[in-house]
C-alpha cells in the first residue's frame, strides 16, 4: 500500500517523533509506514487520516490493480 | 510495576534468569550434598518452572503494551525462536538416534529458545531500521 504520510506530515511541520506522540505509537512505526515497509491496521490508518484532517483514501492508496 | 515496557520486560527477564540460574545451581548442590530427602528434590526440581513462566507471562504482557509495528517485530522474533528450537531438537534427536551424538539435556531448550528469540527480534528490528 502506498501512502503520502511523509509529505502530509512535512507539510504540517511535524517531526516523525511529534507525529508518533500524537498517534500514541513509536517513531519506528512512523518510519516503517512512511517507507512502505509496514501497512498500518485499519484503525490506525483511520486515526492517521483523522489527525491529518484528510480522507483516508487521500493518505493511503491501494497499489493493487483494480 | 510502572515504567517503559522495554525496561519493565528486560527487568523481569533479568530477575527470572537470575532466579532460574540460582535455583538450577541450588538443586545441583542439594542433590550432590545429600542434605535433603529425595522427595524434597522433586519439589526443588520444579522451582525453575516458575522462572520459566514468569518471563513468558511478561513477554505476553509486553506484546500487548507495544504498538502494532513493534509487536510484529517481536512476533517474528518469537516465530524465529520456535523455528530454531524445533529444527534443533528434531535434528539433534535424529542425530542421537542414528549417529550417537551426545545427549542434549532438555533443560537447555529453555535458554536456547530465549537466545534464538532475542537474536531474531534484534535481527528483524535492525534489518527494519537498515531499510530506511
N, CA and C atoms of all chains as a GROMACS GRO file, in nm:
protein
  594
    1UNK      N    1   0.085  -0.119   0.000
    1UNK     CA    2   0.000   0.000   0.000
    1UNK      C    3   0.089   0.125   0.000
    2UNK      N    4   0.061   0.215  -0.094
    2UNK     CA    5   0.137   0.341  -0.097
    2UNK      C    6   0.073   0.441  -0.001
    3UNK      N    7   0.153   0.537   0.045
    3UNK     CA    8   0.092   0.641   0.129
    3UNK      C    9   0.166   0.774   0.114
    4UNK      N   10   0.098   0.880   0.153
    4UNK     CA   11   0.153   1.017   0.143
    4UNK      C   12   0.184   1.072   0.282
    5UNK      N   13   0.210   0.980   0.376
    5UNK     CA   14   0.227   1.024   0.514
    5UNK      C   15   0.344   1.122   0.530
    6UNK      N   16   0.457   1.089   0.466
    6UNK     CA   17   0.576   1.174   0.481
    6UNK      C   18   0.547   1.316   0.431
    7UNK      N   19   0.485   1.321   0.314
    7UNK     CA   20   0.454   1.450   0.251
    7UNK      C   21   0.354   1.530   0.338
    8UNK      N   22   0.250   1.464   0.384
    8UNK     CA   23   0.147   1.533   0.463
    8UNK      C   24   0.200   1.576   0.600
    9UNK      N   25   0.286   1.491   0.656
    9UNK     CA   26   0.347   1.526   0.785
    9UNK      C   27   0.438   1.647   0.769
   10UNK      N   28   0.522   1.643   0.663
   10UNK     CA   29   0.617   1.753   0.640
   10UNK      C   30   0.542   1.885   0.615
   11UNK      N   31   0.429   1.875   0.544
   11UNK     CA   32   0.351   1.996   0.514
   11UNK      C   33   0.301   2.063   0.643
   12UNK      N   34   0.286   1.986   0.746
   12UNK     CA   35   0.239   2.041   0.874
   12UNK      C   36   0.355   2.078   0.966
   13UNK      N   37   0.476   2.051   0.921
   13UNK     CA   38   0.594   2.085   1.000
   13UNK      C   39   0.613   1.995   1.121
   14UNK      N   40   0.558   1.874   1.114
   14UNK     CA   41   0.569   1.781   1.226
   14UNK      C   42   0.689   1.688   1.204
   15UNK      N   43   0.762   1.663   1.310
   15UNK     CA   44   0.868   1.563   1.303
   15UNK      C   45   0.805   1.425   1.316
   16UNK      N   46   0.885   1.323   1.284
   16UNK     CA   47   0.834   1.185   1.300
   16UNK      C   48   0.801   1.158   1.446
   17UNK      N   49   0.887   1.210   1.535
   17UNK     CA   50   0.864   1.188   1.678
   17UNK      C   51   0.736   1.256   1.724
   18UNK      N   52   0.711   1.379   1.672
   18UNK     CA   53   0.590   1.452   1.711
   18UNK      C   54   0.465   1.378   1.662
   19UNK      N   55   0.470   1.330   1.539
   19UNK     CA   56   0.354   1.256   1.485
   19UNK      C   57   0.332   1.128   1.565
   20UNK      N   58   0.443   1.060   1.596
   20UNK     CA   59   0.432   0.936   1.675
   20UNK      C   60   0.365   0.964   1.809
   21UNK      N   61   0.404   1.074   1.871
   21UNK     CA   62   0.346   1.108   2.002
   21UNK      C   63   0.197   1.139   1.990
   22UNK      N   64   0.161   1.213   1.886
   22UNK     CA   65   0.019   1.246   1.867
   22UNK      C   66  -0.065   1.121   1.845
   23UNK      N   67  -0.004   1.021   1.779
   23UNK     CA   68  -0.078   0.898   1.748
   23UNK      C   69  -0.066   0.793   1.858
   24UNK      N   70   0.027   0.814   1.950
   24UNK     CA   71   0.048   0.716   2.056
   24UNK      C   72   0.117   0.590   2.006
   25UNK      N   73   0.205   0.606   1.906
   25UNK     CA   74   0.282   0.491   1.858
   25UNK      C   75   0.431   0.527   1.864
   26UNK      N   76   0.516   0.430   1.830
   26UNK     CA   77   0.660   0.455   1.834
   26UNK      C   78   0.705   0.528   1.707
   27UNK      N   79   0.821   0.594   1.718
   27UNK     CA   80   0.878   0.660   1.600
   27UNK      C   81   0.914   0.556   1.493
   28UNK      N   82   0.958   0.439   1.539
   28UNK     CA   83   0.990   0.331   1.443
   28UNK      C   84   0.869   0.297   1.356
   29UNK      N   85   0.750   0.302   1.416
   29UNK     CA   86   0.628   0.270   1.341
   29UNK      C   87   0.606   0.374   1.230
   30UNK      N   88   0.628   0.501   1.264
   30UNK     CA   89   0.608   0.607   1.164
   30UNK      C   90   0.708   0.589   1.050
   31UNK      N   91   0.834   0.558   1.086
   31UNK     CA   92   0.937   0.537   0.983
   31UNK      C   93   0.897   0.420   0.893
   32UNK      N   94   0.852   0.311   0.955
   32UNK     CA   95   0.816   0.191   0.879
   32UNK      C   96   0.696   0.218   0.787
   33UNK      N   97   0.601   0.296   0.833
   33UNK     CA   98   0.483   0.327   0.749
   33UNK      C   99   0.525   0.420   0.635
   34UNK      N  100   0.603   0.522   0.668
   34UNK     CA  101   0.643   0.619   0.564
   34UNK      C  102   0.725   0.554   0.453
   35UNK      N  103   0.808   0.456   0.492
   35UNK     CA  104   0.893   0.392   0.391
   35UNK      C  105   0.823   0.274   0.323
   36UNK      N  106   0.697   0.252   0.360
   36UNK     CA  107   0.619   0.146   0.295
   36UNK      C  108   0.654   0.006   0.340
   37UNK      N  109   0.730  -0.004   0.450
   37UNK     CA  110   0.766  -0.138   0.498
   37UNK      C  111   0.657  -0.198   0.584
   38UNK      N  112   0.566  -0.115   0.630
   38UNK     CA  113   0.461  -0.165   0.720
   38UNK      C  114   0.330  -0.097   0.685
   39UNK      N  115   0.228  -0.178   0.660
   39UNK     CA  116   0.094  -0.126   0.637
   39UNK      C  117   0.020  -0.124   0.770
   40UNK      N  118  -0.026  -0.005   0.810
   40UNK     CA  119  -0.095   0.000   0.940
   40UNK      C  120  -0.229  -0.072   0.934
   41UNK      N  121  -0.279  -0.108   1.052
   41UNK     CA  122  -0.413  -0.167   1.060
   41UNK      C  123  -0.515  -0.061   1.020
   42UNK      N  124  -0.636  -0.104   0.992
   42UNK     CA  125  -0.741  -0.010   0.954
   42UNK      C  126  -0.768   0.093   1.064
   43UNK      N  127  -0.777   0.051   1.192
   43UNK     CA  128  -0.799   0.153   1.297
   43UNK      C  129  -0.688   0.258   1.303
   44UNK      N  130  -0.561   0.214   1.287
   44UNK     CA  131  -0.451   0.311   1.291
   44UNK      C  132  -0.454   0.400   1.167
   45UNK      N  133  -0.486   0.342   1.052
   45UNK     CA  134  -0.494   0.422   0.929
   45UNK      C  135  -0.601   0.530   0.945
   46UNK      N  136  -0.714   0.496   1.003
   46UNK     CA  137  -0.820   0.596   1.026
   46UNK      C  138  -0.774   0.704   1.124
   47UNK      N  139  -0.700   0.662   1.228
   47UNK     CA  140  -0.650   0.760   1.326
   47UNK      C  141  -0.555   0.859   1.259
   48UNK      N  142  -0.469   0.805   1.171
   48UNK     CA  143  -0.373   0.890   1.100
   48UNK      C  144  -0.448   0.991   1.012
   49UNK      N  145  -0.544   0.940   0.936
   49UNK     CA  146  -0.620   1.027   0.845
   49UNK      C  147  -0.696   1.134   0.924
   50UNK      N  148  -0.755   1.094   1.035
   50UNK     CA  149  -0.832   1.188   1.117
   50UNK      C  150  -0.741   1.297   1.172
   51UNK      N  151  -0.622   1.256   1.219
   51UNK     CA  152  -0.527   1.352   1.274
   51UNK      C  153  -0.481   1.452   1.167
   52UNK      N  154  -0.462   1.401   1.046
   52UNK     CA  155  -0.416   1.488   0.937
   52UNK      C  156  -0.531   1.568   0.876
   53UNK      N  157  -0.652   1.533   0.912
   53UNK     CA  158  -0.769   1.604   0.858
   53UNK      C  159  -0.790   1.575   0.711
   54UNK      N  160  -0.755   1.454   0.672
   54UNK     CA  161  -0.766   1.415   0.531
   54UNK      C  162  -0.854   1.290   0.521
   55UNK      N  163  -0.920   1.271   0.406
   55UNK     CA  164  -0.989   1.143   0.388
   55UNK      C  165  -0.886   1.030   0.381
   56UNK      N  166  -0.924   0.914   0.430
   56UNK     CA  167  -0.827   0.804   0.437
   56UNK      C  168  -0.770   0.769   0.300
   57UNK      N  169  -0.854   0.780   0.196
   57UNK     CA  170  -0.806   0.744   0.061
   57UNK      C  171  -0.710   0.848   0.004
   58UNK      N  172  -0.702   0.964   0.070
   58UNK     CA  173  -0.605   1.063   0.024
   58UNK      C  174  -0.469   1.039   0.092
   59UNK      N  175  -0.470   0.965   0.202
   59UNK     CA  176  -0.343   0.934   0.271
   59UNK      C  177  -0.289   0.800   0.222
   60UNK      N  178  -0.376   0.703   0.210
   60UNK     CA  179  -0.335   0.567   0.170
   60UNK      C  180  -0.397   0.532   0.036
   61UNK      N  181  -0.315   0.465  -0.044
   61UNK     CA  182  -0.362   0.428  -0.178
   61UNK      C  183  -0.329   0.281  -0.202
   62UNK      N  184  -0.428   0.208  -0.244
   62UNK     CA  185  -0.409   0.066  -0.274
   62UNK      C  186  -0.328   0.053  -0.402
   63UNK      N  187  -0.213  -0.016  -0.396
   63UNK     CA  188  -0.133  -0.027  -0.517
   63UNK      C  189  -0.164  -0.154  -0.598
   64UNK      N  190  -0.268  -0.227  -0.554
   64UNK     CA  191  -0.313  -0.344  -0.632
   64UNK      C  192  -0.396  -0.293  -0.749
   65UNK      N  193  -0.382  -0.356  -0.867
   65UNK     CA  194  -0.468  -0.314  -0.978
   65UNK      C  195  -0.614  -0.346  -0.949
   66UNK      N  196  -0.705  -0.258  -0.991
   66UNK     CA  197  -0.849  -0.277  -0.964
   66UNK      C  198  -0.906  -0.396  -1.043
   67UNK      N  199   0.418  -0.273   3.868
   67UNK     CA  200   0.544  -0.211   3.824
   67UNK      C  201   0.515  -0.115   3.708
   68UNK      N  202   0.563   0.008   3.718
   68UNK     CA  203   0.536   0.104   3.610
   68UNK      C  204   0.665   0.129   3.532
   69UNK      N  205   0.657   0.216   3.430
   69UNK     CA  206   0.774   0.248   3.352
   69UNK      C  207   0.758   0.206   3.208
   70UNK      N  208   0.865   0.221   3.131
   70UNK     CA  209   0.861   0.189   2.990
   70UNK      C  210   0.849   0.037   2.971
   71UNK      N  211   0.768  -0.008   2.871
   71UNK     CA  212   0.750  -0.152   2.852
   71UNK      C  213   0.882  -0.228   2.830
   72UNK      N  214   0.976  -0.170   2.751
   72UNK     CA  215   1.104  -0.237   2.725
   72UNK      C  216   1.179  -0.262   2.855
   73UNK      N  217   1.185  -0.153   2.937
   73UNK     CA  218   1.262  -0.161   3.061
   73UNK      C  219   1.199  -0.263   3.156
   74UNK      N  220   1.065  -0.259   3.161
   74UNK     CA  221   0.993  -0.350   3.252
   74UNK      C  222   1.016  -0.495   3.211
   75UNK      N  223   1.009  -0.522   3.080
   75UNK     CA  224   1.027  -0.659   3.033
   75UNK      C  225   1.170  -0.708   3.059
   76UNK      N  226   1.268  -0.621   3.029
   76UNK     CA  227   1.408  -0.660   3.050
   76UNK      C  228   1.435  -0.686   3.198
   77UNK      N  229   1.376  -0.602   3.285
   77UNK     CA  230   1.395  -0.620   3.430
   77UNK      C  231   1.340  -0.755   3.476
   78UNK      N  232   1.216  -0.785   3.434
   78UNK     CA  233   1.155  -0.913   3.472
   78UNK      C  234   1.236  -1.030   3.417
   79UNK      N  235   1.280  -1.017   3.290
   79UNK     CA  236   1.357  -1.125   3.227
   79UNK      C  237   1.490  -1.145   3.301
   80UNK      N  238   1.556  -1.036   3.340
   80UNK     CA  239   1.685  -1.047   3.409
   80UNK      C  240   1.668  -1.113   3.546
   81UNK      N  241   1.564  -1.070   3.619
   81UNK     CA  242   1.541  -1.127   3.752
   81UNK      C  243   1.507  -1.275   3.741
   82UNK      N  244   1.421  -1.311   3.646
   82UNK     CA  245   1.382  -1.452   3.634
   82UNK      C  246   1.498  -1.538   3.585
   83UNK      N  247   1.586  -1.480   3.501
   83UNK     CA  248   1.704  -1.555   3.457
   83UNK      C  249   1.796  -1.582   3.576
   84UNK      N  250   1.814  -1.479   3.659
   84UNK     CA  251   1.898  -1.495   3.779
   84UNK      C  252   1.838  -1.603   3.871
   85UNK      N  253   1.704  -1.600   3.884
   85UNK     CA  254   1.637  -1.700   3.969
   85UNK      C  255   1.651  -1.840   3.908
   86UNK      N  256   1.636  -1.847   3.774
   86UNK     CA  257   1.649  -1.976   3.705
   86UNK      C  258   1.788  -2.035   3.729
   87UNK      N  259   1.891  -1.950   3.709
   87UNK     CA  260   2.028  -2.000   3.724
   87UNK      C  261   2.057  -2.038   3.869
   88UNK      N  262   2.016  -1.950   3.964
   88UNK     CA  263   2.048  -1.980   4.104
   88UNK      C  264   1.971  -2.102   4.153
   89UNK      N  265   1.845  -2.118   4.111
   89UNK     CA  266   1.770  -2.236   4.155
   89UNK      C  267   1.826  -2.363   4.090
   90UNK      N  268   1.874  -2.350   3.966
   90UNK     CA  269   1.934  -2.468   3.899
   90UNK      C  270   2.060  -2.513   3.973
   91UNK      N  271   2.146  -2.413   4.010
   91UNK     CA  272   2.268  -2.447   4.083
   91UNK      C  273   2.234  -2.500   4.223
   92UNK      N  274   2.130  -2.443   4.283
   92UNK     CA  275   2.092  -2.488   4.418
   92UNK      C  276   2.046  -2.634   4.416
   93UNK      N  277   1.970  -2.671   4.315
   93UNK     CA  278   1.922  -2.810   4.304
   93UNK      C  279   2.042  -2.904   4.288
   94UNK      N  280   2.133  -2.862   4.201
   94UNK     CA  281   2.252  -2.944   4.177
   94UNK      C  282   2.330  -2.963   4.308
   95UNK      N  283   2.344  -2.854   4.384
   95UNK     CA  284   2.420  -2.859   4.511
   95UNK      C  285   2.346  -2.948   4.613
   96UNK      N  286   2.213  -2.932   4.621
   96UNK     CA  287   2.134  -3.013   4.715
   96UNK      C  288   2.145  -3.161   4.681
   97UNK      N  289   2.142  -3.190   4.551
   97UNK     CA  290   2.150  -3.329   4.505
   97UNK      C  291   2.285  -3.391   4.544
   98UNK      N  292   2.393  -3.315   4.518
   98UNK     CA  293   2.527  -3.368   4.546
   98UNK      C  294   2.556  -3.378   4.695
   99UNK      N  295   2.501  -3.281   4.772
   99UNK     CA  296   2.532  -3.280   4.915
   99UNK      C  297   2.455  -3.389   4.992
  100UNK      N  298   2.344  -3.433   4.934
  100UNK     CA  299   2.261  -3.532   5.002
  100UNK      C  300   2.196  -3.475   5.127
  101UNK      N  301   2.187  -3.343   5.134
  101UNK     CA  302   2.137  -3.278   5.254
  101UNK      C  303   1.986  -3.287   5.270
  102UNK      N  304   1.916  -3.314   5.161
  102UNK     CA  305   1.769  -3.318   5.170
  102UNK      C  306   1.717  -3.452   5.117
  103UNK      N  307   1.602  -3.496   5.170
  103UNK     CA  308   1.545  -3.622   5.120
  103UNK      C  309   1.504  -3.611   4.972
  104UNK      N  310   1.494  -3.725   4.907
  104UNK     CA  311   1.469  -3.729   4.762
  104UNK      C  312   1.338  -3.659   4.724
  105UNK      N  313   1.233  -3.672   4.809
  105UNK     CA  314   1.106  -3.611   4.769
  105UNK      C  315   1.113  -3.457   4.771
  106UNK      N  316   1.204  -3.402   4.853
  106UNK     CA  317   1.224  -3.256   4.852
  106UNK      C  318   1.296  -3.213   4.724
  107UNK      N  319   1.379  -3.303   4.674
  107UNK     CA  320   1.449  -3.271   4.548
  107UNK      C  321   1.350  -3.259   4.433
  108UNK      N  322   1.245  -3.343   4.438
  108UNK     CA  323   1.140  -3.334   4.335
  108UNK      C  324   1.079  -3.194   4.337
  109UNK      N  325   1.052  -3.146   4.458
  109UNK     CA  326   0.992  -3.014   4.473
  109UNK      C  327   1.089  -2.907   4.422
  110UNK      N  328   1.216  -2.922   4.461
  110UNK     CA  329   1.317  -2.824   4.420
  110UNK      C  330   1.336  -2.824   4.268
  111UNK      N  331   1.320  -2.942   4.207
  111UNK     CA  332   1.344  -2.953   4.063
  111UNK      C  333   1.239  -2.877   3.981
  112UNK      N  334   1.121  -2.854   4.040
  112UNK     CA  335   1.020  -2.779   3.963
  112UNK      C  336   1.025  -2.629   3.990
  113UNK      N  337   1.113  -2.588   4.083
  113UNK     CA  338   1.128  -2.444   4.110
  113UNK      C  339   1.162  -2.362   3.985
  114UNK      N  340   1.255  -2.410   3.900
  114UNK     CA  341   1.288  -2.330   3.782
  114UNK      C  342   1.170  -2.310   3.688
  115UNK      N  343   1.064  -2.392   3.704
  115UNK     CA  344   0.946  -2.373   3.618
  115UNK      C  345   0.887  -2.234   3.642
  116UNK      N  346   0.891  -2.191   3.766
  116UNK     CA  347   0.841  -2.056   3.798
  116UNK      C  348   0.922  -1.952   3.720
  117UNK      N  349   1.051  -1.977   3.712
  117UNK     CA  350   1.139  -1.884   3.640
  117UNK      C  351   1.117  -1.892   3.490
  118UNK      N  352   1.048  -1.994   3.445
  118UNK     CA  353   1.014  -2.005   3.303
  118UNK      C  354   0.880  -1.937   3.276
  119UNK      N  355   0.785  -1.955   3.367
  119UNK     CA  356   0.651  -1.900   3.347
  119UNK      C  357   0.649  -1.747   3.360
  120UNK      N  358   0.732  -1.696   3.452
  120UNK     CA  359   0.730  -1.551   3.474
  120UNK      C  360   0.771  -1.472   3.348
  121UNK      N  361   0.884  -1.506   3.282
  121UNK     CA  362   0.916  -1.427   3.162
  121UNK      C  363   0.820  -1.452   3.046
  122UNK      N  364   0.757  -1.572   3.042
  122UNK     CA  365   0.658  -1.597   2.936
  122UNK      C  366   0.535  -1.506   2.957
  123UNK      N  367   0.497  -1.493   3.082
  123UNK     CA  368   0.386  -1.403   3.114
  123UNK      C  369   0.426  -1.259   3.084
  124UNK      N  370   0.551  -1.223   3.122
  124UNK     CA  371   0.599  -1.086   3.097
  124UNK      C  372   0.605  -1.058   2.948
  125UNK      N  373   0.644  -1.157   2.869
  125UNK     CA  374   0.651  -1.139   2.723
  125UNK      C  375   0.511  -1.116   2.666
  126UNK      N  376   0.414  -1.193   2.716
  126UNK     CA  377   0.275  -1.177   2.672
  126UNK      C  378   0.225  -1.035   2.700
  127UNK      N  379   0.253  -0.988   2.823
  127UNK     CA  380   0.210  -0.855   2.861
  127UNK      C  381   0.281  -0.748   2.777
  128UNK      N  382   0.411  -0.770   2.757
  128UNK     CA  383   0.494  -0.678   2.678
  128UNK      C  384   0.438  -0.663   2.536
  129UNK      N  385   0.399  -0.778   2.477
  129UNK     CA  386   0.346  -0.776   2.339
  129UNK      C  387   0.227  -0.682   2.327
  130UNK      N  388   0.140  -0.685   2.427
  130UNK     CA  389   0.018  -0.604   2.417
  130UNK      C  390   0.038  -0.462   2.463
  131UNK      N  391   0.156  -0.430   2.517
  131UNK     CA  392   0.188  -0.292   2.552
  131UNK      C  393   0.253  -0.219   2.434
  132UNK      N  394   0.303  -0.296   2.338
  132UNK     CA  395   0.371  -0.236   2.223
  132UNK      C  396   0.269  -0.193   2.118
  133UNK      N  397   0.313  -0.105   2.027
  133UNK     CA  398   0.222  -0.072   1.916
  133UNK      C  399   0.231  -0.184   1.812
  134UNK      N  400   0.145  -0.176   1.711
  134UNK     CA  401   0.130  -0.290   1.620
  134UNK      C  402   0.257  -0.321   1.539
  135UNK      N  403   0.335  -0.220   1.505
  135UNK     CA  404   0.458  -0.245   1.429
  135UNK      C  405   0.563  -0.316   1.516
  136UNK      N  406   0.585  -0.262   1.636
  136UNK     CA  407   0.684  -0.324   1.726
  136UNK      C  408   0.639  -0.465   1.767
  137UNK      N  409   0.506  -0.482   1.783
  137UNK     CA  410   0.455  -0.614   1.816
  137UNK      C  411   0.485  -0.713   1.703
  138UNK      N  412   0.474  -0.666   1.578
  138UNK     CA  413   0.501  -0.755   1.465
  138UNK      C  414   0.647  -0.801   1.465
  139UNK      N  415   0.737  -0.711   1.506
  139UNK     CA  416   0.879  -0.748   1.515
  139UNK      C  417   0.899  -0.856   1.622
  140UNK      N  418   0.836  -0.835   1.739
  140UNK     CA  419   0.851  -0.933   1.847
  140UNK      C  420   0.792  -1.068   1.806
  141UNK      N  421   0.678  -1.065   1.734
  141UNK     CA  422   0.616  -1.191   1.692
  141UNK      C  423   0.705  -1.264   1.592
  142UNK      N  424   0.772  -1.189   1.506
  142UNK     CA  425   0.867  -1.254   1.413
  142UNK      C  426   0.981  -1.317   1.493
  143UNK      N  427   1.026  -1.246   1.598
  143UNK     CA  428   1.133  -1.300   1.684
  143UNK      C  429   1.089  -1.428   1.753
  144UNK      N  430   0.963  -1.429   1.802
  144UNK     CA  431   0.910  -1.549   1.868
  144UNK      C  432   0.904  -1.664   1.768
  145UNK      N  433   0.856  -1.636   1.647
  145UNK     CA  434   0.846  -1.740   1.544
  145UNK      C  435   0.986  -1.792   1.509
  146UNK      N  436   1.083  -1.700   1.499
  146UNK     CA  437   1.220  -1.741   1.469
  146UNK      C  438   1.274  -1.830   1.581
  147UNK      N  439   1.249  -1.790   1.707
  147UNK     CA  440   1.296  -1.869   1.821
  147UNK      C  441   1.237  -2.010   1.820
  148UNK      N  442   1.106  -2.020   1.792
  148UNK     CA  443   1.042  -2.151   1.788
  148UNK      C  444   1.094  -2.235   1.672
  149UNK      N  445   1.121  -2.168   1.558
  149UNK     CA  446   1.174  -2.241   1.442
  149UNK      C  447   1.311  -2.300   1.475
  150UNK      N  448   1.397  -2.217   1.533
  150UNK     CA  449   1.532  -2.264   1.570
  150UNK      C  450   1.520  -2.382   1.667
  151UNK      N  451   1.432  -2.366   1.766
  151UNK     CA  452   1.416  -2.471   1.868
  151UNK      C  453   1.369  -2.602   1.807
  152UNK      N  454   1.265  -2.596   1.724
  152UNK     CA  455   1.208  -2.719   1.666
  152UNK      C  456   1.306  -2.786   1.571
  153UNK      N  457   1.374  -2.704   1.491
  153UNK     CA  458   1.472  -2.762   1.397
  153UNK      C  459   1.586  -2.828   1.474
  154UNK      N  460   1.632  -2.756   1.578
  154UNK     CA  461   1.744  -2.807   1.656
  154UNK      C  462   1.709  -2.938   1.729
  155UNK      N  463   1.594  -2.938   1.798
  155UNK     CA  464   1.562  -3.058   1.876
  155UNK      C  465   1.530  -3.177   1.787
  156UNK      N  466   1.465  -3.151   1.673
  156UNK     CA  467   1.434  -3.262   1.582
  156UNK      C  468   1.562  -3.317   1.522
  157UNK      N  469   1.647  -3.226   1.474
  157UNK     CA  470   1.773  -3.268   1.413
  157UNK      C  471   1.861  -3.340   1.515
  158UNK      N  472   1.868  -3.283   1.636
  158UNK     CA  473   1.953  -3.342   1.740
  158UNK      C  474   1.898  -3.479   1.782
  159UNK      N  475   1.766  -3.490   1.787
  159UNK     CA  476   1.703  -3.617   1.824
  159UNK      C  477   1.742  -3.728   1.727
  160UNK      N  478   1.735  -3.696   1.598
  160UNK     CA  479   1.775  -3.795   1.498
  160UNK      C  480   1.924  -3.826   1.508
  161UNK      N  481   2.002  -3.721   1.535
  161UNK     CA  482   2.148  -3.741   1.547
  161UNK      C  483   2.179  -3.832   1.666
  162UNK      N  484   2.103  -3.816   1.777
  162UNK     CA  485   2.123  -3.903   1.894
  162UNK      C  486   2.088  -4.048   1.859
  163UNK      N  487   1.980  -4.064   1.781
  163UNK     CA  488   1.934  -4.198   1.747
  163UNK      C  489   2.028  -4.271   1.652
  164UNK      N  490   2.076  -4.199   1.551
  164UNK     CA  491   2.144  -4.268   1.442
  164UNK      C  492   2.294  -4.247   1.433
  165UNK      N  493   2.345  -4.137   1.489
  165UNK     CA  494   2.490  -4.117   1.476
  165UNK      C  495   2.557  -4.099   1.612
  166UNK      N  496   2.489  -4.144   1.718
  166UNK     CA  497   2.547  -4.140   1.852
  166UNK      C  498   2.594  -4.002   1.895
  167UNK      N  499   2.517  -3.902   1.860
  167UNK     CA  500   2.550  -3.766   1.908
  167UNK      C  501   2.534  -3.765   2.060
  168UNK      N  502   2.610  -3.681   2.132
  168UNK     CA  503   2.594  -3.675   2.278
  168UNK      C  504   2.453  -3.630   2.314
  169UNK      N  505   2.403  -3.677   2.429
  169UNK     CA  506   2.267  -3.644   2.470
  169UNK      C  507   2.256  -3.496   2.504
  170UNK      N  508   2.151  -3.434   2.455
  170UNK     CA  509   2.125  -3.293   2.486
  170UNK      C  510   2.023  -3.288   2.598
  171UNK      N  511   2.064  -3.244   2.721
  171UNK     CA  512   1.967  -3.235   2.830
  171UNK      C  513   1.855  -3.138   2.793
  172UNK      N  514   1.729  -3.179   2.815
  172UNK     CA  515   1.619  -3.098   2.764
  172UNK      C  516   1.603  -2.964   2.836
  173UNK      N  517   1.666  -2.948   2.953
  173UNK     CA  518   1.652  -2.816   3.016
  173UNK      C  519   1.723  -2.707   2.935
  174UNK      N  520   1.809  -2.749   2.841
  174UNK     CA  521   1.875  -2.650   2.756
  174UNK      C  522   1.778  -2.586   2.657
  175UNK      N  523   1.662  -2.650   2.635
  175UNK     CA  524   1.567  -2.595   2.538
  175UNK      C  525   1.519  -2.456   2.579
  176UNK      N  526   1.507  -2.435   2.710
  176UNK     CA  527   1.461  -2.304   2.759
  176UNK      C  528   1.558  -2.192   2.721
  177UNK      N  529   1.687  -2.201   2.762
  177UNK     CA  530   1.777  -2.092   2.721
  177UNK      C  531   1.798  -2.083   2.570
  178UNK      N  532   1.794  -2.199   2.502
  178UNK     CA  533   1.812  -2.194   2.355
  178UNK      C  534   1.697  -2.114   2.291
  179UNK      N  535   1.575  -2.139   2.340
  179UNK     CA  536   1.461  -2.064   2.284
  179UNK      C  537   1.478  -1.914   2.307
  180UNK      N  538   1.512  -1.876   2.430
  180UNK     CA  539   1.521  -1.733   2.462
  180UNK      C  540   1.633  -1.665   2.385
  181UNK      N  541   1.746  -1.736   2.369
  181UNK     CA  542   1.856  -1.677   2.293
  181UNK      C  543   1.817  -1.660   2.146
  182UNK      N  544   1.751  -1.763   2.089
  182UNK     CA  545   1.710  -1.755   1.949
  182UNK      C  546   1.605  -1.646   1.929
  183UNK      N  547   1.512  -1.637   2.024
  183UNK     CA  548   1.409  -1.531   2.016
  183UNK      C  549   1.474  -1.393   2.020
  184UNK      N  550   1.569  -1.374   2.114
  184UNK     CA  551   1.636  -1.244   2.127
  184UNK      C  552   1.712  -1.210   2.000
  185UNK      N  553   1.784  -1.310   1.945
  185UNK     CA  554   1.861  -1.286   1.823
  185UNK      C  555   1.766  -1.251   1.707
  186UNK      N  556   1.655  -1.324   1.697
  186UNK     CA  557   1.558  -1.299   1.590
  186UNK      C  558   1.495  -1.162   1.602
  187UNK      N  559   1.453  -1.125   1.723
  187UNK     CA  560   1.389  -0.995   1.744
  187UNK      C  561   1.488  -0.882   1.711
  188UNK      N  562   1.616  -0.901   1.752
  188UNK     CA  563   1.716  -0.798   1.722
  188UNK      C  564   1.739  -0.788   1.571
  189UNK      N  565   1.746  -0.905   1.506
  189UNK     CA  566   1.770  -0.906   1.361
  189UNK      C  567   1.657  -0.833   1.288
  190UNK      N  568   1.531  -0.867   1.320
  190UNK     CA  569   1.419  -0.804   1.249
  190UNK      C  570   1.408  -0.656   1.282
  191UNK      N  571   1.447  -0.619   1.402
  191UNK     CA  572   1.445  -0.479   1.440
  191UNK      C  573   1.551  -0.400   1.363
  192UNK      N  574   1.674  -0.455   1.360
  192UNK     CA  575   1.784  -0.386   1.291
  192UNK      C  576   1.763  -0.388   1.140
  193UNK      N  577   1.718  -0.502   1.085
  193UNK     CA  578   1.700  -0.509   0.939
  193UNK      C  579   1.591  -0.412   0.896
  194UNK      N  580   1.491  -0.390   0.982
  194UNK     CA  581   1.388  -0.292   0.952
  194UNK      C  582   1.446  -0.152   0.948
  195UNK      N  583   1.535  -0.121   1.044
  195UNK     CA  584   1.596   0.012   1.050
  195UNK      C  585   1.688   0.037   0.932
  196UNK      N  586   1.755  -0.069   0.884
  196UNK     CA  587   1.851  -0.052   0.775
  196UNK      C  588   1.783  -0.017   0.643
  197UNK      N  589   1.652  -0.048   0.634
  197UNK     CA  590   1.582  -0.023   0.507
  197UNK      C  591   1.526   0.118   0.497
  198UNK      N  592   1.557   0.205   0.594
  198UNK     CA  593   1.504   0.341   0.591
  198UNK      C  594   1.540   0.415   0.464
   0.00000   0.00000   0.00000
